[in-house]
Amino acid sequence: MAQAYFKDFWIVTNKGEKLYPARIKSRETGVATYRILADGSNRQEDGKEIADAVEAIRLFLAYSSLRFGNEKTKSDNRFKRGSNFVVNVDATSAFKAAHPTLRW
């Protein structure tokens, strides 16, 4: 199964890559969710699984780590707003209009 990306929101990395929030399929449940990761940990049990893309993006914008990728990346990596790896955060104008309470 191809990885699912939410393409209405993206980051641009310090390498110039445009990456999208990635839904990760759980090995235990088989359900694909967005993973908010605890600081300093890649362990699933230390983070949160979020089904709603908007909620995952809200947490990312509040400086939580979230996994991002695209069809060209070999794996999805975690990124945190404010890190040296994230140079820009953006979204479609329709997404911004639909979610005016998100803090950019």
Helices and strands as residue ranges (DSSP letters): E 4-5, E 9-13, E 18-25, E 32-37, G 44-46, E 48-50, H 53-61, E 65-69, E 77-80, E 86-91, H 93-98
